[in-house]
Amino acid sequence: MTETRRAGAWWRAFALCAAAAFLAAPEARGQATQPAGKPKTIKALLVSDIHFEPFWDPAKAARLRTAPVSEWNAILGGPASADQAARFAELLKACKVRAADTSYPLYKSSLLAIHADAKGAKFAVLSGDLISHDFSCKFESVFSKETPAEYRAFVEKTIDFVMRSLRGALPGVPVYAGLGNNDSDCGDYKLDPDSAFLEDIGKTMTADFLAGDRTEAQRTFGEGGFYSARLPAPMEHTRIVVLDNLFMARQYSTCGGKDNPDPASTQIAWMEQQLDAARRGHEKVWVMSHIPPGVNPYATATRVLDLCGGGKPQMFLKSEALPEAMAGYGDVIALAIFAHTHMDEMRLLKSAPGAPPRDVAIKMVASISPIDGNNSTFAVAEIDAATAQLRDYRVFVASNQTGVDTQWTEEYDFAKTYQKDAFTAASAGDLIAGFKADPTAQDPASQSYIRNYSAGGGPRALGAFWQPYTCALRNDGPDAFRECVCGKTASSQ
């Protein structure tokens, strides 16, 4: 049997097993699985920052470029090239990439774990960064003298492959995905609104949406990578609002290298319209985007900025327009999902002073990519179908970063670890207040958070900057953050 046929046989077997398991699940047969007297809860998959690496075996990249996406598994699943390790190491060095992203073996292992541990999920959310870091440099290094159109085609095929594969792991389950700062046809943090790229990718992203949502979602995705869609039954009166806040990032520019504030302001105005309509219609909303609002505490700490001497913290976004727009919609936003840092985190958006207490809880989803020294993770959430509330979530972690002989185990359970009935603005606020009151991280909750922040360890030792980190969890503005770290006098400098 040729390598193509062997790999194809593996993937067909995986798909058949996945479909059989889905059909055998009690949920698929319509059988009740919820104990009487308890809220009706469902499962959902939370995953982010896959950063799939099609250049892991550079010798196969040329075949991927010309082959349809339906043949990628067969190509990628075949035996590695004799010089794979050397050529990939050379590619990383040439592009100055700090480490490897998600190889095919690691993604395959992740999909098998998702199929096993998220079985019965009613929907999945993928909060951006589907393709690997420094994608454009790798493409140019492997393929010389290629046109922008050929580059765009390869980016689109890679995103299509990631989405098809994830849907294959959970057959029949809709995947609601957004774009990250790497997911572009012209480079990291670069993107043009109203582009052929966004129009094409919008069709890929919305392929399994409910028919009544698909047309409008494709239209808005083509405008700027944003959309709104109803979450599937048995979720009640709940929709997801997805933004592409690459346009709001500090580093953003158009493909031509120019600043353009219009896509960001357009999306925020559109989001507010969606939230106002949901409030009038008594709907609940999940808001999802890639780059979190507020202070980047890791970048602020590693740059050794003199905050208390007047230095400004590093911010994720160019302005506070997004968090200011979201704050105050806590009666509508049941959950906000962000990612980007590759770490397992939480945040809280506080209502404006004097406004009704409508805080918004943020869950930041950790990465599949191990590029920051962390092991791959994903989360399986338990959702109250009537209120859209995140009742609990369990995080699953890989035993290594290769995907070879990898074992996946439960890292922690939110409700059990923190003794909370649900992940809400109130419970997140309580936890964050406890972290802030524990500057030396002695409490069990603080120690658990530090331990689970970077799955499997890694170089980001949160304990080293715990005190300023806790100030970033509920103070999204730079002045509020400096005041928390330094005292009230700092904000006046």
QUIBEL-V351268 format. One record per helix or strand of 2 or more residues. SS is the DSSP state (~ for helix, > for strand). FROM is the first residue (numbers start at 1). TO is the last residue. If there is no record, write none. Layout:
ss = <SS SS>
from = <FROM FROM>
to = <TO TO>
//
This chain:
ss = <~ > ~ ~ ~ ~ > ~ ~ > ~ ~ > > ~ ~ > ~ ~ ~ > > > > > > ~ ~ ~ ~ ~ ~>
from = <3 41 58 69 84 104 123 135 148 174 196 211 227 238 245 262 284 297 307 321 333 345 360 377 390 408 414 425 444 462 478 488>
to = <24 47 66 76 94 117 127 142 169 178 205 224 230 242 248 280 291 302 309 326 339 349 364 384 398 413 418 436 453 472 486 492>
//
